[in-house]
C-alpha cells in the first residue's frame, strides 16, 4: 500500500517536474528571443549611426567621429575612415597633377600665341612698309607736279609783286626785301611802344625787331608745312584718335613741367609728319613721345631720358623703336623744327595790351585747347595768337579790342587777301566753338590744368559764362 502511494507520488512529482522543465525551457527561449530582438535593435541603431557618421565624413571630409559602439563596429568604422582618407589623399594628388598639367598647357599656349602675334606683327610691318613705299612713290610724283605748279605760280606772283611794290612804296610800311634786321632803327612800322618799359628783364630795344623777324620766319614757312586735311589720307587713324593723343601729351607735358614752347613744337612735329607720311595705329603713341622728345631736345635744359618716355607709355615700346622713329621723323622733316608758334606771338601781344595774369592765362588756355582740333593746322600762328587776343579782350570787355586784328600784327603784305579782319574772326569762331563744346568730350587735360589757382582758374571762369 505504501509502495503504491510512493509510486503514485513519484509519478506525480515526475509529471510536475516535466511541466516545470517545459515552462523553464519556454522562459529560456523567450529570453533568447528577447535578447535577439534587443541585439538586432542595437545592431540597427549602430548601423544607422554608422551611416549618419559616414555621410558626415563624406560631406565635411575631415571631421572627428566619436561613436560609442561595440568593438566589432568600431573596427569597421576605423577601416572605413582609413579608406576615406586614402581616397581624399589620392584625389588631392590627382588635383595637383591636373593643375600642373593645366599650367604647362597654358604656358605652351601663351608661348604659341606670342609667336603667332610676333609673326602677325612682322607680316603687318612688311605690309605697312610696302604700302609706305608705294605711297611715298605716289607722293613724290605729286610733289614733282606741285613743284612745277609752284614754279609757274611763283613766276606770276613775282610779276604781280613787282608791280605792286612800285605803286605801294609809301603804304606798305614794311621792308619789301623781307630780310632779317638787327635793330629797331631799321623798322619803319613800330609794333610796340617801348618808351614806358622800366623792367630790366624786357629787351625793350629789340622787341620790335624780334616781332618783325618772327613775322618773316612765318612768311618764309617751313618745309614741309602742316596740312589740316591730312587725316583724310590716313588709313588707320582719325580725328578722334589725334585728339586723344594730344590730350594725353598735354597732361604729360604739364606733369613734367616743360615749357609752353615744347608743347606747341611737339604738336607741330606730329601734324607735319602726318601730312607727308602714313602711320599705323600701333605706332601712333610712339610718334607722340618721339615728337615730345625731339621738342625737349630743342627747348628744355634738363630733358628726360628715353627710358622715361618709354615708361609713361606703360613700357609699350622698346628703346630701339623710339630711336628708329626719331630717325624717321628727322629725315622726313629735314631736321627743320624752328618755326614761330602762337605762344611766341601771344607773349608780345599780351605785353602790348598790358594783359594781367588772368588775361594771359586765358589766352594760353584757348590756344592749348585749340591744339586738340585739327583745324589748328589750318591757320598760321600769328592768326591764332591775334584771334585769342581778340577773344580775351572781348570777353573782359576791353575798349580797344579792335586793335587786336590790326594788320601790322599778323601781316607782312598789306595786299594779301588771305590775312584780313574776316580771317581773324573766322579763326576766333572756330576756337570758341571748340572751347564751348570741350565739356561734352572726354578731353579734360586742359580743363584740369587751367582750373587750378596757379592758372587763375580761367577754365572755370569760361565754363561759368
ABEGO torsion letter per residue (X at the ends): XAAAAAAAAAAAAAAAAAAAAAAAAAAAAAAAAAAAAAAAAAAAAAAAAAAAAAAAAAAAGBBBBBBBBBAAAAAAAAAAAAAAAAAAAAAAAAAAAAAAAAAAAAAAAAAAAAAAAAAAAAAAAAAAAAAAAAAAAAAAAAAAAAAAAAAAAAAAAAAAAAAAAAAAAAAAGBBAAGBBBABAAABABBABBAAABABAABBAAAAAAAAAAAAAAAAAEBOBBBBAAAAAABAABBAAAAAAAAAAAAAAAAAAGBBAAAAAAAAAAAAAAAAABBBBAAAAAAAAAAAAAAAAAAABABBBBAAAAAAAAGGABBAAAAAAAAAAAAAAAGGBABBBBAAAAAAAAAAAAGBBAAAAAAAAAAAAAAAABAAAAABBAAAAAAAAAAAAAAAAGBAAAAAAABAAAABABAABAABBAAAAAAAAAAAAAAAAAAAABABAAAAAAAABAAAGGAAAAAAAX
